[in-house]
């Protein structure tokens, strides 16, 4: 994983997992920080307004705030054999993004157990913290596949 940039102090080495990388970054964050944002470099189009929105939700009382967008596809939950187990109501579903903002004490507590998760909000959720979803952005797309990179290049006018 790439090193996380922490202020003007240089970088912090990533870990073998996403959660380990975040824990390494947390160790470099001053203890007096009240809110910490975690952001994936794979989402290069997060805006300052999006950061302000997630931080604002934590200031307003949430333990964690994540941007999310409506899910427009029907989602199926499947078992190991590929059989459909259920179909959740997509009205209740959101595809979440980063940056995710956290009350620093809550994020540190969530990582104290060395738990693993696909995002840090899941760790806060697992310990009973209040996670809220705020409006995300379709342009805050994760660059995962070659076609995502093509989309990103077209967005900034690079061939």
PyMOL CGO cylinders between C-alpha atoms (Angstrom):
from pymol import cmd
from pymol.cgo import CYLINDER

trace = [
    CYLINDER, 0.00, 0.00, 0.00, 1.23, 3.52, -0.69, 0.3, 1, 1, 1, 1, 1, 1,
    CYLINDER, 1.23, 3.52, -0.69, 2.50, 5.67, 2.14, 0.3, 1, 1, 1, 1, 1, 1,
    CYLINDER, 2.50, 5.67, 2.14, 0.02, 8.09, 3.67, 0.3, 1, 1, 1, 1, 1, 1,
    CYLINDER, 0.02, 8.09, 3.67, 1.03, 11.75, 3.66, 0.3, 1, 1, 1, 1, 1, 1,
    CYLINDER, 1.03, 11.75, 3.66, 0.78, 13.27, 7.13, 0.3, 1, 1, 1, 1, 1, 1,
    CYLINDER, 0.78, 13.27, 7.13, 1.15, 17.05, 7.13, 0.3, 1, 1, 1, 1, 1, 1,
    CYLINDER, 1.15, 17.05, 7.13, 4.63, 18.38, 6.40, 0.3, 1, 1, 1, 1, 1, 1,
    CYLINDER, 4.63, 18.38, 6.40, 6.30, 15.63, 8.40, 0.3, 1, 1, 1, 1, 1, 1,
    CYLINDER, 6.30, 15.63, 8.40, 6.70, 13.27, 5.45, 0.3, 1, 1, 1, 1, 1, 1,
    CYLINDER, 6.70, 13.27, 5.45, 5.07, 9.94, 4.88, 0.3, 1, 1, 1, 1, 1, 1,
    CYLINDER, 5.07, 9.94, 4.88, 4.01, 6.96, 6.89, 0.3, 1, 1, 1, 1, 1, 1,
    CYLINDER, 4.01, 6.96, 6.89, 4.57, 3.48, 5.55, 0.3, 1, 1, 1, 1, 1, 1,
    CYLINDER, 4.57, 3.48, 5.55, 1.45, 1.58, 4.61, 0.3, 1, 1, 1, 1, 1, 1,
    CYLINDER, 1.45, 1.58, 4.61, 0.64, -1.83, 6.00, 0.3, 1, 1, 1, 1, 1, 1,
    CYLINDER, 0.64, -1.83, 6.00, -0.19, -5.23, 4.61, 0.3, 1, 1, 1, 1, 1, 1,
    CYLINDER, -0.19, -5.23, 4.61, -3.93, -4.44, 4.85, 0.3, 1, 1, 1, 1, 1, 1,
    CYLINDER, -3.93, -4.44, 4.85, -6.05, -1.34, 4.55, 0.3, 1, 1, 1, 1, 1, 1,
    CYLINDER, -6.05, -1.34, 4.55, -6.75, -1.33, 8.30, 0.3, 1, 1, 1, 1, 1, 1,
    CYLINDER, -6.75, -1.33, 8.30, -3.08, -1.75, 9.13, 0.3, 1, 1, 1, 1, 1, 1,
    CYLINDER, -3.08, -1.75, 9.13, -2.26, 1.21, 6.88, 0.3, 1, 1, 1, 1, 1, 1,
    CYLINDER, -2.26, 1.21, 6.88, -4.82, 3.34, 8.71, 0.3, 1, 1, 1, 1, 1, 1,
    CYLINDER, -4.82, 3.34, 8.71, -3.42, 2.26, 12.09, 0.3, 1, 1, 1, 1, 1, 1,
    CYLINDER, -3.42, 2.26, 12.09, 0.06, 3.27, 10.91, 0.3, 1, 1, 1, 1, 1, 1,
    CYLINDER, 0.06, 3.27, 10.91, -1.31, 6.65, 9.89, 0.3, 1, 1, 1, 1, 1, 1,
    CYLINDER, -1.31, 6.65, 9.89, -3.19, 7.05, 13.18, 0.3, 1, 1, 1, 1, 1, 1,
    CYLINDER, -3.19, 7.05, 13.18, 0.04, 6.55, 15.11, 0.3, 1, 1, 1, 1, 1, 1,
    CYLINDER, 0.04, 6.55, 15.11, 1.40, 9.67, 13.37, 0.3, 1, 1, 1, 1, 1, 1,
    CYLINDER, 1.40, 9.67, 13.37, -1.66, 11.86, 14.06, 0.3, 1, 1, 1, 1, 1, 1,
    CYLINDER, -1.66, 11.86, 14.06, -1.23, 14.14, 17.09, 0.3, 1, 1, 1, 1, 1, 1,
    CYLINDER, -1.23, 14.14, 17.09, -3.22, 13.02, 20.14, 0.3, 1, 1, 1, 1, 1, 1,
    CYLINDER, -3.22, 13.02, 20.14, -4.93, 16.40, 20.40, 0.3, 1, 1, 1, 1, 1, 1,
    CYLINDER, -4.93, 16.40, 20.40, -6.61, 16.04, 16.98, 0.3, 1, 1, 1, 1, 1, 1,
    CYLINDER, -6.61, 16.04, 16.98, -10.37, 15.99, 17.55, 0.3, 1, 1, 1, 1, 1, 1,
    CYLINDER, -10.37, 15.99, 17.55, -11.52, 14.85, 14.09, 0.3, 1, 1, 1, 1, 1, 1,
    CYLINDER, -11.52, 14.85, 14.09, -9.66, 12.58, 11.71, 0.3, 1, 1, 1, 1, 1, 1,
    CYLINDER, -9.66, 12.58, 11.71, -10.50, 12.01, 8.05, 0.3, 1, 1, 1, 1, 1, 1,
    CYLINDER, -10.50, 12.01, 8.05, -9.55, 8.82, 6.25, 0.3, 1, 1, 1, 1, 1, 1,
    CYLINDER, -9.55, 8.82, 6.25, -9.46, 9.00, 2.48, 0.3, 1, 1, 1, 1, 1, 1,
    CYLINDER, -9.46, 9.00, 2.48, -8.51, 6.48, -0.20, 0.3, 1, 1, 1, 1, 1, 1,
    CYLINDER, -8.51, 6.48, -0.20, -6.17, 7.73, -2.91, 0.3, 1, 1, 1, 1, 1, 1,
    CYLINDER, -6.17, 7.73, -2.91, -8.25, 5.65, -5.33, 0.3, 1, 1, 1, 1, 1, 1,
    CYLINDER, -8.25, 5.65, -5.33, -10.86, 8.46, -5.15, 0.3, 1, 1, 1, 1, 1, 1,
    CYLINDER, -10.86, 8.46, -5.15, -8.95, 11.45, -6.55, 0.3, 1, 1, 1, 1, 1, 1,
    CYLINDER, -8.95, 11.45, -6.55, -12.01, 13.64, -7.16, 0.3, 1, 1, 1, 1, 1, 1,
    CYLINDER, -12.01, 13.64, -7.16, -13.15, 14.24, -3.57, 0.3, 1, 1, 1, 1, 1, 1,
    CYLINDER, -13.15, 14.24, -3.57, -13.90, 17.94, -3.16, 0.3, 1, 1, 1, 1, 1, 1,
    CYLINDER, -13.90, 17.94, -3.16, -13.28, 20.36, -0.33, 0.3, 1, 1, 1, 1, 1, 1,
    CYLINDER, -13.28, 20.36, -0.33, -17.08, 20.61, 0.04, 0.3, 1, 1, 1, 1, 1, 1,
    CYLINDER, -17.08, 20.61, 0.04, -17.30, 16.85, 0.55, 0.3, 1, 1, 1, 1, 1, 1,
    CYLINDER, -17.30, 16.85, 0.55, -14.68, 17.03, 3.30, 0.3, 1, 1, 1, 1, 1, 1,
    CYLINDER, -14.68, 17.03, 3.30, -16.57, 19.91, 4.90, 0.3, 1, 1, 1, 1, 1, 1,
    CYLINDER, -16.57, 19.91, 4.90, -19.80, 17.91, 4.82, 0.3, 1, 1, 1, 1, 1, 1,
    CYLINDER, -19.80, 17.91, 4.82, -18.40, 14.81, 6.56, 0.3, 1, 1, 1, 1, 1, 1,
    CYLINDER, -18.40, 14.81, 6.56, -16.50, 16.89, 9.12, 0.3, 1, 1, 1, 1, 1, 1,
    CYLINDER, -16.50, 16.89, 9.12, -19.64, 18.97, 9.74, 0.3, 1, 1, 1, 1, 1, 1,
    CYLINDER, -19.64, 18.97, 9.74, -21.66, 15.83, 10.49, 0.3, 1, 1, 1, 1, 1, 1,
    CYLINDER, -21.66, 15.83, 10.49, -19.11, 14.77, 13.11, 0.3, 1, 1, 1, 1, 1, 1,
    CYLINDER, -19.11, 14.77, 13.11, -19.13, 18.26, 14.63, 0.3, 1, 1, 1, 1, 1, 1,
    CYLINDER, -19.13, 18.26, 14.63, -22.94, 17.95, 14.77, 0.3, 1, 1, 1, 1, 1, 1,
    CYLINDER, -22.94, 17.95, 14.77, -22.67, 14.80, 16.91, 0.3, 1, 1, 1, 1, 1, 1,
    CYLINDER, -22.67, 14.80, 16.91, -21.98, 11.71, 14.79, 0.3, 1, 1, 1, 1, 1, 1,
    CYLINDER, -21.98, 11.71, 14.79, -19.10, 9.41, 15.72, 0.3, 1, 1, 1, 1, 1, 1,
    CYLINDER, -19.10, 9.41, 15.72, -18.45, 8.92, 12.02, 0.3, 1, 1, 1, 1, 1, 1,
    CYLINDER, -18.45, 8.92, 12.02, -19.76, 10.36, 8.77, 0.3, 1, 1, 1, 1, 1, 1,
    CYLINDER, -19.76, 10.36, 8.77, -19.41, 8.79, 5.34, 0.3, 1, 1, 1, 1, 1, 1,
    CYLINDER, -19.41, 8.79, 5.34, -20.47, 10.10, 1.95, 0.3, 1, 1, 1, 1, 1, 1,
    CYLINDER, -20.47, 10.10, 1.95, -22.83, 7.79, 0.10, 0.3, 1, 1, 1, 1, 1, 1,
    CYLINDER, -22.83, 7.79, 0.10, -24.74, 7.64, -3.14, 0.3, 1, 1, 1, 1, 1, 1,
    CYLINDER, -24.74, 7.64, -3.14, -28.01, 5.93, -3.94, 0.3, 1, 1, 1, 1, 1, 1,
    CYLINDER, -28.01, 5.93, -3.94, -27.82, 2.39, -5.28, 0.3, 1, 1, 1, 1, 1, 1,
    CYLINDER, -27.82, 2.39, -5.28, -29.70, 2.20, -8.56, 0.3, 1, 1, 1, 1, 1, 1,
    CYLINDER, -29.70, 2.20, -8.56, -29.13, -1.48, -9.33, 0.3, 1, 1, 1, 1, 1, 1,
    CYLINDER, -29.13, -1.48, -9.33, -31.02, -4.33, -7.70, 0.3, 1, 1, 1, 1, 1, 1,
    CYLINDER, -31.02, -4.33, -7.70, -28.62, -6.03, -5.26, 0.3, 1, 1, 1, 1, 1, 1,
    CYLINDER, -28.62, -6.03, -5.26, -28.69, -9.76, -4.52, 0.3, 1, 1, 1, 1, 1, 1,
    CYLINDER, -28.69, -9.76, -4.52, -27.17, -11.39, -1.45, 0.3, 1, 1, 1, 1, 1, 1,
    CYLINDER, -27.17, -11.39, -1.45, -25.77, -14.78, -2.47, 0.3, 1, 1, 1, 1, 1, 1,
    CYLINDER, -25.77, -14.78, -2.47, -24.35, -17.76, -0.63, 0.3, 1, 1, 1, 1, 1, 1,
    CYLINDER, -24.35, -17.76, -0.63, -21.04, -19.54, -1.32, 0.3, 1, 1, 1, 1, 1, 1,
    CYLINDER, -21.04, -19.54, -1.32, -22.69, -21.61, -4.09, 0.3, 1, 1, 1, 1, 1, 1,
    CYLINDER, -22.69, -21.61, -4.09, -23.95, -18.50, -5.87, 0.3, 1, 1, 1, 1, 1, 1,
    CYLINDER, -23.95, -18.50, -5.87, -27.59, -19.02, -4.87, 0.3, 1, 1, 1, 1, 1, 1,
    CYLINDER, -27.59, -19.02, -4.87, -29.63, -15.93, -4.10, 0.3, 1, 1, 1, 1, 1, 1,
    CYLINDER, -29.63, -15.93, -4.10, -30.39, -15.70, -0.38, 0.3, 1, 1, 1, 1, 1, 1,
    CYLINDER, -30.39, -15.70, -0.38, -32.19, -12.36, -0.36, 0.3, 1, 1, 1, 1, 1, 1,
    CYLINDER, -32.19, -12.36, -0.36, -32.82, -9.13, -2.21, 0.3, 1, 1, 1, 1, 1, 1,
    CYLINDER, -32.82, -9.13, -2.21, -32.47, -6.09, 0.05, 0.3, 1, 1, 1, 1, 1, 1,
    CYLINDER, -32.47, -6.09, 0.05, -34.66, -3.07, -0.64, 0.3, 1, 1, 1, 1, 1, 1,
    CYLINDER, -34.66, -3.07, -0.64, -32.37, -0.69, -2.51, 0.3, 1, 1, 1, 1, 1, 1,
    CYLINDER, -32.37, -0.69, -2.51, -34.13, 2.29, -0.88, 0.3, 1, 1, 1, 1, 1, 1,
    CYLINDER, -34.13, 2.29, -0.88, -32.17, 1.39, 2.26, 0.3, 1, 1, 1, 1, 1, 1,
    CYLINDER, -32.17, 1.39, 2.26, -28.82, 0.93, 0.49, 0.3, 1, 1, 1, 1, 1, 1,
    CYLINDER, -28.82, 0.93, 0.49, -26.00, 3.40, -0.15, 0.3, 1, 1, 1, 1, 1, 1,
    CYLINDER, -26.00, 3.40, -0.15, -22.67, 2.91, -1.88, 0.3, 1, 1, 1, 1, 1, 1,
    CYLINDER, -22.67, 2.91, -1.88, -20.26, 4.64, 0.48, 0.3, 1, 1, 1, 1, 1, 1,
    CYLINDER, -20.26, 4.64, 0.48, -17.16, 6.59, -0.40, 0.3, 1, 1, 1, 1, 1, 1,
    CYLINDER, -17.16, 6.59, -0.40, -14.29, 8.39, 1.24, 0.3, 1, 1, 1, 1, 1, 1,
    CYLINDER, -14.29, 8.39, 1.24, -13.34, 10.76, 2.78, 0.3, 1, 1, 1, 1, 1, 1,
    CYLINDER, -13.34, 10.76, 2.78, -14.79, 9.40, 5.98, 0.3, 1, 1, 1, 1, 1, 1,
    CYLINDER, -14.79, 9.40, 5.98, -14.64, 11.62, 9.07, 0.3, 1, 1, 1, 1, 1, 1,
    CYLINDER, -14.64, 11.62, 9.07, -14.38, 10.35, 12.65, 0.3, 1, 1, 1, 1, 1, 1,
    CYLINDER, -14.38, 10.35, 12.65, -14.34, 11.60, 16.18, 0.3, 1, 1, 1, 1, 1, 1,
    CYLINDER, -14.34, 11.60, 16.18, -10.66, 10.81, 16.82, 0.3, 1, 1, 1, 1, 1, 1,
    CYLINDER, -10.66, 10.81, 16.82, -11.26, 8.97, 20.09, 0.3, 1, 1, 1, 1, 1, 1,
    CYLINDER, -11.26, 8.97, 20.09, -13.79, 6.73, 18.36, 0.3, 1, 1, 1, 1, 1, 1,
    CYLINDER, -13.79, 6.73, 18.36, -11.53, 5.92, 15.40, 0.3, 1, 1, 1, 1, 1, 1,
    CYLINDER, -11.53, 5.92, 15.40, -8.62, 5.14, 17.72, 0.3, 1, 1, 1, 1, 1, 1,
    CYLINDER, -8.62, 5.14, 17.72, -10.84, 2.87, 19.84, 0.3, 1, 1, 1, 1, 1, 1,
    CYLINDER, -10.84, 2.87, 19.84, -12.14, 1.11, 16.73, 0.3, 1, 1, 1, 1, 1, 1,
    CYLINDER, -12.14, 1.11, 16.73, -8.59, 0.34, 15.63, 0.3, 1, 1, 1, 1, 1, 1,
    CYLINDER, -8.59, 0.34, 15.63, -7.32, -0.59, 19.11, 0.3, 1, 1, 1, 1, 1, 1,
    CYLINDER, -7.32, -0.59, 19.11, -8.59, -4.15, 18.67, 0.3, 1, 1, 1, 1, 1, 1,
    CYLINDER, -8.59, -4.15, 18.67, -6.59, -4.56, 15.41, 0.3, 1, 1, 1, 1, 1, 1,
    CYLINDER, -6.59, -4.56, 15.41, -9.85, -5.45, 13.66, 0.3, 1, 1, 1, 1, 1, 1,
    CYLINDER, -9.85, -5.45, 13.66, -9.98, -5.52, 9.86, 0.3, 1, 1, 1, 1, 1, 1,
    CYLINDER, -9.98, -5.52, 9.86, -12.64, -3.98, 7.66, 0.3, 1, 1, 1, 1, 1, 1,
    CYLINDER, -12.64, -3.98, 7.66, -13.24, -2.84, 4.11, 0.3, 1, 1, 1, 1, 1, 1,
    CYLINDER, -13.24, -2.84, 4.11, -13.68, 0.65, 5.52, 0.3, 1, 1, 1, 1, 1, 1,
    CYLINDER, -13.68, 0.65, 5.52, -13.15, 2.29, 8.88, 0.3, 1, 1, 1, 1, 1, 1,
    CYLINDER, -13.15, 2.29, 8.88, -16.82, 3.11, 9.31, 0.3, 1, 1, 1, 1, 1, 1,
    CYLINDER, -16.82, 3.11, 9.31, -17.52, -0.64, 9.53, 0.3, 1, 1, 1, 1, 1, 1,
    CYLINDER, -17.52, -0.64, 9.53, -15.18, -0.86, 12.53, 0.3, 1, 1, 1, 1, 1, 1,
    CYLINDER, -15.18, -0.86, 12.53, -17.00, 2.00, 14.26, 0.3, 1, 1, 1, 1, 1, 1,
    CYLINDER, -17.00, 2.00, 14.26, -20.34, 0.44, 13.38, 0.3, 1, 1, 1, 1, 1, 1,
    CYLINDER, -20.34, 0.44, 13.38, -19.19, -2.92, 14.85, 0.3, 1, 1, 1, 1, 1, 1,
    CYLINDER, -19.19, -2.92, 14.85, -18.40, -1.26, 18.19, 0.3, 1, 1, 1, 1, 1, 1,
    CYLINDER, -18.40, -1.26, 18.19, -21.83, 0.41, 18.32, 0.3, 1, 1, 1, 1, 1, 1,
    CYLINDER, -21.83, 0.41, 18.32, -20.81, 3.90, 17.22, 0.3, 1, 1, 1, 1, 1, 1,
    CYLINDER, -20.81, 3.90, 17.22, -23.18, 6.24, 15.41, 0.3, 1, 1, 1, 1, 1, 1,
    CYLINDER, -23.18, 6.24, 15.41, -22.29, 6.29, 11.72, 0.3, 1, 1, 1, 1, 1, 1,
    CYLINDER, -22.29, 6.29, 11.72, -24.25, 8.66, 9.47, 0.3, 1, 1, 1, 1, 1, 1,
    CYLINDER, -24.25, 8.66, 9.47, -24.36, 8.86, 5.70, 0.3, 1, 1, 1, 1, 1, 1,
    CYLINDER, -24.36, 8.86, 5.70, -24.24, 12.25, 4.01, 0.3, 1, 1, 1, 1, 1, 1,
    CYLINDER, -24.24, 12.25, 4.01, -24.68, 12.98, 0.32, 0.3, 1, 1, 1, 1, 1, 1,
    CYLINDER, -24.68, 12.98, 0.32, -21.78, 11.67, -1.71, 0.3, 1, 1, 1, 1, 1, 1,
    CYLINDER, -21.78, 11.67, -1.71, -20.87, 12.54, -5.27, 0.3, 1, 1, 1, 1, 1, 1,
    CYLINDER, -20.87, 12.54, -5.27, -21.09, 10.56, -8.50, 0.3, 1, 1, 1, 1, 1, 1,
    CYLINDER, -21.09, 10.56, -8.50, -17.82, 12.27, -9.49, 0.3, 1, 1, 1, 1, 1, 1,
    CYLINDER, -17.82, 12.27, -9.49, -16.08, 10.86, -6.41, 0.3, 1, 1, 1, 1, 1, 1,
    CYLINDER, -16.08, 10.86, -6.41, -15.68, 7.63, -8.32, 0.3, 1, 1, 1, 1, 1, 1,
    CYLINDER, -15.68, 7.63, -8.32, -13.21, 4.97, -7.21, 0.3, 1, 1, 1, 1, 1, 1,
    CYLINDER, -13.21, 4.97, -7.21, -10.50, 4.26, -9.76, 0.3, 1, 1, 1, 1, 1, 1,
    CYLINDER, -10.50, 4.26, -9.76, -10.36, 0.47, -9.75, 0.3, 1, 1, 1, 1, 1, 1,
    CYLINDER, -10.36, 0.47, -9.75, -10.49, -0.81, -13.32, 0.3, 1, 1, 1, 1, 1, 1,
    CYLINDER, -10.49, -0.81, -13.32, -8.84, 0.41, -16.55, 0.3, 1, 1, 1, 1, 1, 1,
    CYLINDER, -8.84, 0.41, -16.55, -12.14, 1.93, -17.71, 0.3, 1, 1, 1, 1, 1, 1,
    CYLINDER, -12.14, 1.93, -17.71, -12.27, 3.95, -14.48, 0.3, 1, 1, 1, 1, 1, 1,
    CYLINDER, -12.27, 3.95, -14.48, -8.86, 5.39, -15.30, 0.3, 1, 1, 1, 1, 1, 1,
    CYLINDER, -8.86, 5.39, -15.30, -10.08, 6.25, -18.80, 0.3, 1, 1, 1, 1, 1, 1,
    CYLINDER, -10.08, 6.25, -18.80, -13.07, 8.05, -17.24, 0.3, 1, 1, 1, 1, 1, 1,
    CYLINDER, -13.07, 8.05, -17.24, -10.74, 9.95, -14.87, 0.3, 1, 1, 1, 1, 1, 1,
    CYLINDER, -10.74, 9.95, -14.87, -8.47, 11.01, -17.70, 0.3, 1, 1, 1, 1, 1, 1,
    CYLINDER, -8.47, 11.01, -17.70, -11.44, 12.28, -19.70, 0.3, 1, 1, 1, 1, 1, 1,
    CYLINDER, -11.44, 12.28, -19.70, -12.67, 14.21, -16.66, 0.3, 1, 1, 1, 1, 1, 1,
    CYLINDER, -12.67, 14.21, -16.66, -9.43, 16.18, -16.44, 0.3, 1, 1, 1, 1, 1, 1,
    CYLINDER, -9.43, 16.18, -16.44, -8.86, 16.37, -20.19, 0.3, 1, 1, 1, 1, 1, 1,
    CYLINDER, -8.86, 16.37, -20.19, -5.87, 14.03, -20.38, 0.3, 1, 1, 1, 1, 1, 1,
    CYLINDER, -5.87, 14.03, -20.38, -5.70, 11.50, -23.21, 0.3, 1, 1, 1, 1, 1, 1,
]
cmd.load_cgo(trace, "trace")
